[in-house]
C-alpha cells in the first residue's frame, strides 16, 4: 500500500524504522548497514525529514542521532498509517473481541524497533486466553499479511516482573484495555 503512495523505498524504511515506535532512534551508518543502502540516499531522506520538522536530532559521541518528532502535528497520522499498512489495527481488534481477558498487547522484536522483518512477535498480557481461537486467528492473519507471527502469553503479574528487564524501545504498545 505505502509503496504505491511513496515511491522511495528508503523513505518507507525510514518512516517504518523511526515512526512506528517513537522510542527508536538511528544514526546514518547504523541505518546504512541495516537497510543495505547507500549512505547518500539515507542522508538525503534524513535531511528532508529533519527540515520538515518530522525528525529531531542530537549528537552522541561523534554521530548525529535521529528520532521521530512526536510533537509534530503529523506524527499521529504517520504512526496510524504505518500501523494500518502493516495490518496491526485490523488484527488486534478482531483478536481482542473473543480472546479472553486481555489487558495489553505489545509488539516486540524487530518491528517494535521499526525494523523490517518477515516475523511479527507479540506479547499478550491477560488471563484465561483462548489459545485455540488465538492460534486459528494467527494462522488466518499470517496468510492475510504474508508474515510469520509469534506470540507470548503472560499474566499481569508475570509481565510486571519481566517489565523491569525490558527496554522501552523494544516494546510497542498496540492495544490497552480502557477501564
C-alpha positions as CSV (number, residue, x, y, z in Angstrom):
1,X,0.0,0.0,0.0
2,X,2.6,2.6,1.0
3,X,4.9,1.7,-1.9
4,X,2.2,2.9,-4.3
5,X,1.9,6.3,-2.4
6,X,5.6,6.7,-1.6
7,X,8.0,5.6,-4.3
8,X,11.2,5.9,-2.4
9,X,12.0,2.6,-0.6
10,X,14.5,4.4,1.6
11,X,11.8,6.8,2.7
12,X,9.4,4.0,3.6
13,X,12.1,2.2,5.5
14,X,13.0,5.4,7.5
15,X,9.3,6.0,8.2
16,X,8.8,2.5,9.5
17,X,12.0,2.5,11.4
18,X,11.5,5.8,13.2
19,X,7.8,6.5,13.2
20,X,6.3,3.1,14.1
21,X,7.8,3.2,17.6
22,X,8.6,6.6,18.9
23,X,11.2,5.2,21.3
24,X,13.5,4.2,18.5
25,X,16.3,6.2,17.0
26,X,19.0,5.7,14.4
27,X,22.2,7.2,13.1
28,X,23.4,7.3,9.5
29,X,26.0,4.5,9.5
30,X,23.7,2.2,11.5
31,X,20.8,2.8,9.2
32,X,23.1,2.3,6.2
33,X,24.1,-1.2,7.4
34,X,20.6,-2.1,8.5
35,X,19.0,-1.1,5.2
36,X,21.8,-2.1,2.9
37,X,21.6,1.1,1.0
38,X,24.0,4.0,0.3
39,X,24.7,6.5,3.0
40,X,23.9,9.3,0.5
41,X,20.3,8.1,-0.2
42,X,19.7,7.8,3.5
43,X,21.3,11.2,4.3
44,X,19.1,12.9,1.7
45,X,15.9,11.5,3.3
46,X,17.1,12.2,6.8
47,X,17.8,15.8,5.9
48,X,14.4,16.2,4.2
49,X,12.6,14.8,7.2
50,X,14.6,16.9,9.6
51,X,14.0,20.1,7.5
52,X,10.3,19.3,7.5
53,X,10.4,19.0,11.3
54,X,9.4,15.4,11.3
55,X,12.7,14.3,12.9
56,X,14.7,15.6,15.7
57,X,18.4,15.0,16.1
58,X,21.2,15.3,18.7
59,X,24.9,14.4,18.8
60,X,26.0,11.3,20.6
61,X,29.8,10.8,20.6
62,X,30.8,11.6,17.1
63,X,27.5,10.7,15.4
64,X,24.2,12.5,14.7
65,X,21.3,10.5,16.1
66,X,17.8,10.9,14.6
67,X,14.4,10.2,16.2
68,X,10.8,10.9,15.2
69,X,9.5,14.3,16.4
70,X,6.4,13.1,18.3
71,X,5.4,16.8,18.8
72,X,4.9,17.2,15.1
73,X,1.2,17.5,14.1
74,X,1.6,14.7,11.5
75,X,3.2,12.2,13.8
76,X,0.0,10.5,15.0
77,X,-1.3,10.2,11.4
78,X,2.0,8.8,10.1
79,X,2.1,6.3,13.0
80,X,-1.5,5.3,12.3
81,X,-0.8,4.9,8.6
82,X,2.1,2.6,9.3
83,X,0.1,0.5,11.7
84,X,-2.6,0.1,9.1
85,X,-0.1,-0.6,6.4
86,X,1.4,-3.4,8.5
87,X,-2.1,-4.7,9.3
88,X,-1.8,-4.4,13.1
89,X,-5.0,-2.4,13.7
90,X,-7.2,-4.9,11.9
91,X,-5.7,-8.0,13.5
92,X,-5.8,-6.6,17.1
93,X,-9.4,-5.6,17.0
94,X,-10.5,-9.0,15.7
95,X,-8.5,-10.9,18.2
96,X,-9.4,-8.9,21.3
97,X,-13.1,-9.3,21.0
98,X,-13.2,-13.1,21.6
99,X,-9.8,-13.8,23.0
100,X,-10.4,-13.6,26.8
101,X,-9.5,-11.1,29.5
102,X,-6.8,-9.2,27.5
103,X,-5.2,-6.3,29.3
104,X,-2.5,-5.2,26.9
105,X,-0.9,-6.2,23.6
106,X,2.7,-5.3,22.7
107,X,4.7,-5.7,19.6
108,X,8.2,-6.9,20.3
109,X,11.2,-7.9,18.3
110,X,12.4,-6.1,15.1
111,X,9.0,-4.5,14.3
112,X,8.9,-2.9,17.7
113,X,12.2,-1.2,16.9
114,X,10.9,-0.2,13.4
115,X,13.0,-2.7,11.5
116,X,11.6,-4.7,8.6
117,X,11.0,-8.3,9.3
118,X,9.1,-11.3,8.0
119,X,8.3,-12.3,11.6
120,X,5.9,-10.4,13.9
121,X,6.3,-11.0,17.6
122,X,3.6,-10.1,20.1
123,X,3.3,-10.1,23.8
124,X,-0.2,-10.6,25.1
125,X,-1.0,-9.7,28.7
126,X,-4.1,-11.2,30.2
127,X,-6.0,-14.0,31.9
128,X,-8.0,-17.0,30.6
129,X,-6.8,-16.5,27.0
130,X,-8.5,-18.9,24.4
131,X,-5.3,-20.2,22.8
132,X,-7.2,-22.4,20.3
133,X,-9.0,-19.4,19.0
134,X,-5.8,-17.3,19.1
135,X,-3.9,-20.0,17.0
136,X,-6.7,-20.0,14.5
137,X,-6.6,-16.2,14.1
138,X,-2.8,-16.2,13.9
139,X,-3.0,-18.8,11.1
140,X,-5.5,-16.6,9.2
141,X,-3.6,-13.4,9.8
142,X,-0.3,-14.9,8.6
143,X,-1.9,-15.6,5.3
144,X,-3.5,-12.2,5.1
145,X,-0.4,-10.2,5.9
146,X,2.1,-12.7,4.5
147,X,4.3,-12.7,7.6
148,X,5.0,-15.2,10.3
149,X,3.5,-14.4,13.7
150,X,4.7,-15.5,17.1
151,X,3.2,-14.6,20.5
152,X,3.9,-15.0,24.2
153,X,1.2,-15.0,26.8
154,X,1.8,-13.6,30.2
155,X,-0.4,-12.7,33.2
156,X,-0.3,-9.2,34.5
157,X,2.0,-10.3,37.4
158,X,4.4,-12.1,35.1
159,X,4.6,-9.1,32.9
160,X,5.2,-6.8,35.8
161,X,8.2,-9.0,36.9
162,X,9.5,-9.1,33.3
163,X,9.0,-5.4,32.5
164,X,11.9,-4.3,34.7
165,X,14.3,-6.1,32.4
166,X,12.8,-4.9,29.1
167,X,13.9,-1.8,27.3
168,X,11.1,0.5,26.4
169,X,12.3,0.8,22.8
170,X,11.8,-3.0,22.5
171,X,8.1,-2.8,23.3
172,X,5.5,-1.1,21.2
173,X,2.0,-0.9,22.9
174,X,-0.5,-1.8,20.3
175,X,-3.6,-2.1,22.4
176,X,-4.6,-1.5,26.0
177,X,-7.9,-2.1,27.8
178,X,-9.6,1.1,28.8
179,X,-11.3,0.7,32.1
